[in-house]
């Protein structure tokens, strides 16, 4: 080495700031969303609602959440995350405050439906964020941490923050607790807008070495790329199976989103403070499982050289194990021990979430936000159906029947990975 030459410039670490921002948004999204399930017992008593009516309120969220998926993802692809995501965060935080201030079921339903529309584009946009800021060698690990560890941790924190800390600890009402959470959304939206840029080369804190590191293995992210869907043969089967997987997986997951707090209060007789602690266990399991699944994806892809095999084995095994565990949980009497079993259930279930994110990135390229929105729309339809179906099953047949139904659906979701092939590119891209 020539001693007169300056040492090579070290890459800056701005991508990890972006990673932190993405994690914060994912965490907040789940805190706000799962807060609904936590306050549901109080909401039910306050407004004198039946289980079936609660299920229909759940479905209002999923209708607008589904409708907003593709427009939200497309807006992120065309306009960039910095222009779209802070506005979405502010909008859904305002809707959460509206739920807290509402005095009747129709007003609550209106704000909750609007809340779903505002949250719809978030994960499609975050999928694009992770693609644009991280190289393929670590991308699935990062996506697992953003989607599962941060998101599911937010869901776990919702019961601890709202039930255990704000309501039981500080004595706040459920309405005031939601207002506190809504104020937190303003902080996160401002931080994202101030610190994020749509691509590494636009960010003033990124040097050339970091930009080259991020772009290794693929071209830089381009805002405004126009996708063109290419179907036929195995591509069509992959897309169909991916949509079916999203439907089944999201349907089953609604048990954890909307019904576990009520199950612990009504089905197992736990107090509000106990419910806040134990309802968080499955979501903590999901957070850990998602992080492990992301790492497993990248490790197995490097070890086997077979991307499809690595992704399919992880997702299939996780869903089948989740179905077995949730069926076994019916045999456990103590609600606290049921949550321990469901901790393991969510661990294996959610370690496939990063597989889904990675697969969408594989097949969609620069149009990952739009394709993610399409897949999430299928999930939102499932969540709408689940709101009606789960409410009726619980009301007519009880908790055991509901848990067995979810076990069957988990297993069906896993079998979809016998067909999904992440090597089939569904999108060709044209520059803007």
N, C-alpha and C positions, 0 to 999 in steps of 0.2 A: 504494500500500500504506500502510495506517495505521501510522505509526512507533510508536504505543503498543502495537500488537499484538505478542506474542512471535513470533519466527521459527518457521516450521513445524517440528515435530519430525522428525528424521531417522529412517528405519527402522533398527532394530538389525540385526545380521548373524548372528543365531543360526541361521538356516537353513543357513549355511555350516559351522557346527559340526556340524549334523546331517548335512550332506553328507560331512564328514570321517569321521564315525562310520560312515555307510553304506559309504564307500569302504574303511575299515579292516576291516569285517566281510566285505565282498566279497573283499578281498585275502587275508584269513586263510583263508576258505573254500577258495580255490583253492590256496593254499600247502599246506594240509593234504591236500586231495584229490589234487593232482598229486605229492605226496611219495610216494604209493603207487607210481606209475609209475617214479619215480626209484630207489626201493629194490628194484624188481622183480627186476633181475639178481641181487642178493645174496639176496633171498628165494627165488628159483628155485633157486639153488645150495644154500642152507642147508636147504631142505626137500625138495630133489630132485624138483622139479615139472616137468611137461611144459608145452608151450605151450597145449595144450588145457585142462589143469588151471588154468593161470593165467587163461585166458579165463573159466572157470567161477567162479573167485574174483572176477573183475571183475563178473560178472553178479550175484553175491550183493549187492554194493553197489547195483546198479541196481534189483533187485527191491524192496528196502526203500525206496530213494529214490523209486521210483514210487508205492509204497503210501502214503508219507507226504506226498505233494504236496498233495492236496486237504485233508486234515485240518490240515496245517500252515498253508496259506493261509487256511482258514476260521477257525482259532484266531487268526491275526493280525487278521482282519477283525472278529471278535467281541470279543476280549480286548485287542487292541492290541499293537503291537510290543514295548513296554517290558516287558510281562508275559511274553512268549513267547520273544523272540529271545535274551536272555542265557542262559536255561536250555538252549536248543538249542546254543549255542556251548560251554557247559560240558560238555554231554553228548557232543558229537562229539569234543571234545578228550580227554575221558576214554577214549573208544573208541580214539582214535589211540594213546594210551598203552597200552591193552590189546593192540593189535597189536604194539607194540614189546616187550611182556613175554611174549607168547604163545610156546609151544614146539612147537606142532604145527599142521598145516594146518587141522584142524577148529576149533581155538581161534582161529586167525587169521581164518578165515571167519566165525565168530560175531561177533567184534568188528568186522570190516569191514562185515558186514551191518547191525549196530547203528549204525555210523558213517553209513551211507547214510540210515537212518531219521531220525537226528538232523539231518543237513544238509538234508533234503527241504524243510522249510518256509522256508528262509532267503530264497531269491530271491522267492517269492511275497510274503513280508512286506516285503522291501526295495522291491518294486514299489509296495506301498501307502505305504511311507515317503516315496518320492520324489513320489508323487501328492499326499500330504497336506502336503508342505513346500515345493513349488515350483509357480509359476504355469505355465499351459500354454505360454507364450511361450518358456520355456527348459527345459521339463521333459524333452523328448527328449534334449537335449544333456546334461543332468544324468544321465539314465538311461544314456546311452552311456558316460559317465565312470565311473559306479558299476559297471555290468555288465561293460563291456569293458576300459576302461583299468585300473581297479583289479583286477578279477577276473583278466583275462589276465596282468596284471603279476604277480599273485600266483602264477599258474601258472608264469610264467617264473622268478620268484624261487625256486620250489621246487627246481629243479635246481641253481641257483647256491648256495642255502643248504645243501641237503642234500649234494649230490655234491661241489661244488667247495670250499665253505667248511668244513662240519662234518666230512665224511668224508675228503676228500683233504687239506684244509688243516690241520684240527685233529686228524685221526686218530681221530675218533669212529667207533664202529660204527654200522650202520644203525639198530639198536635205540635207542641213546643219542640219535641224531639226531632220531628221532621223538619221544622224550621231551622234548627241548628245544622242539620245535615245539608240543607239547601244553601246556607251561607258558605259552607265549605266548597261548594261547586264554583262559586265566584272566584275563589282563590286559585283553584286548579285551572280554570279557563284562562285567567290572566297570565299565569305562569307559562302555559303552553304557547300562547300567542307571543309572549315576549322572547322566549328562549328557543323556539323551534323554527327551522327552515325546511322547505320542501325537498331539498337535496343537499348532500354534503358540500358541493361546490358553491352553493349559495350562502353557506353559513360562514360568517366572518371568523369564527374560532377554529375552523378546520383548515389544516395545512395540506399541501399537495400529497404528502405521504399517506395521511389518513384517507384522503379521497381515493387514492390508488388502492389502498388496502380494502376499502369498502367495495370498490368496483371489481375486485378480483373475481374472476369466474363468470362475469356477466357485464353487460353494458350499464351505464349509469341510468338511474331512474329519470324518466322524462314526464313532466306534467303535460297533459294534453294528448297523450297517445290514444289513438282510436282503435278499439278492438274489433276484430271480425271473427265471429264464431264459426268454427269448422267442425262439422259432425260427419258421422258415417262410420259403420263398423264398430270397432272396439271403443272408439271415442263416444259414441252414443250410449253404449252400455255403461261406460264409466260414469258419464254424466247422470244417467238415470239411477244408477246404484248410489251415487254420491247424494243425490236429492232424497232418495229413500232413506239413506243412512241419517241424513240431517233431520228428516221427519221423525224417525223412530227414536233417535237419540234425544232430541229436544222434547218429544212427548214424555219420555220417561223422566227426564230431568225436572219436569214441572213439579214432581213430588217434593223435591228438595227446595225449589224456589218458593212455592206457595203453601205447602201443606204440613211440613215437619213441625213448625212451631205450634200449629193447632193440634197436631197429633200428640205432642208432648203435654199440652195443657189439658185437652179433653180426653185423649185416649189413655194417658199414663198419669195424669194428676200432678204434674210438676208445677211448681210455683213460677211466677214470672222471672225471678232471678235465676232459678235453676234452668228454666227453659232457655234463657239467654246464653248460658254457658254450654249446655249440652247440645242445643241446636247448631252450635258452631262446629261441633266435631266433624260431621260429614264434610263440611265445606273446607275445613282444614285438611282433611284427607284428600279432597279433590285438588287443593292447592299444591300439596306435596306430590301427588300423582302426576299432575300436569308438568311440573318441573322435571320429574324423573323421566316422564315419557319423552320430553323434548331432547334430553340428553341421550336417551336410548336410541331415538331415531338417528341422530347424527353418528353415534358410535356404531350402530349396526350397519348403517349405510357405508361407512368407511371400512368396516371389518369384512362385509360380504361383497361389497361392490354391486349389490343388487338393491336398488332404491325401492322397487315395488315390494319385494319380499320383506324388507325391513319395516316399511310402513304398514303393510297389511298384517303381519304377524303381531305387531304391537297393538294395533287397534282391535283386531279380532279377539285376541286373548283377553284384553282388558274388559271388553263388553260382556263376554261370556262369564268371566269371573264375577263381574258386578251383578249379573242376573242371578247367579247361584247364591251370592251373599245376601242379596236383598230378600230372596225367598227364605233363606235360613233365619233371617232376623225375625220372622213371624213366630218362631219357636221360643223367642226370648221374652220373658215376662216384664222384667225391670226396664223401664224406659231409658235409663242411663246406659245400661248395657246394650240396648238396641242401638243407641247412637255410636257405641264402640264398633259394633258390627258394620254399621253404615259408614263409619270412618273408612274401614277397609274397602267397602263397596265403592265409595266415591274415589278412593285412591286409584283403583283399577279402572274405573269408568273414565276418569278425567285424564289418565295418562295418554288416552287417544286423542285428546283435544288438540295437542300440538301436531299430531299426525294429520288431522283435518286441515289445520292452517298450512302445514308444509305441502300437503297434496294440492291445495288450491294454488299456492305459489308455483308449484311445479307445472301445473297444467294451464295456468292463466298468464304467467309472465307479468308484463307491465299492466295488464288489465285485471290484476288480482283483486282490486277493490270492487270492480263491477261483478266479477264472477263470485266473489265472496258474498256479495249482496244477493245474487240469484240463489245460492245455496242456503243462505240464512232465511230467505223468503220461505223456502220449504219448511225450515224449522219453525218459523213463525206461524205458518198454517197449522203445524202440529201442536204448537202451544195453544192456539185458539181452540182446536178440537179437544185438547186435554183439559182446558178449563171447564168445558161442559161435561165431558166424559168422566173425569175424576170426581167432580162434584156429585154426579149422579151415582157413581159406583160407591163412593163413601157413604152417601145418604141412604142408599138402598141395601147395600151388602156389608158395609163396615170396613174397617181399616185393613184387615187381613186380605180381603179380596182386592183392595187397591194395591197392596204391596205385591201380590202375586201377578197382577196385571202388568205392573212395571217390570217385574223380573222377565216375563215373556218378551216384552218389547225391547229390553236391553239385549237379549240374546238375538233377536231378529236384526237389530242394528249391527251387531258384530258380524253376522253372516254376510252382510253387504260387502265386506272387504274381500270376499272370495271373487268378486267381480271387479271392484274398483282397481284401475291401473293408473298409477300416478305418472307413468311415462308417456301417456297419451296427451299431447298438447291440444287443447281445445280452442286456442285463440291464436290468430295471426295478427301482428301489430303493424300499424302504419303511423308514421310520424305526423304530428299536427301540422 
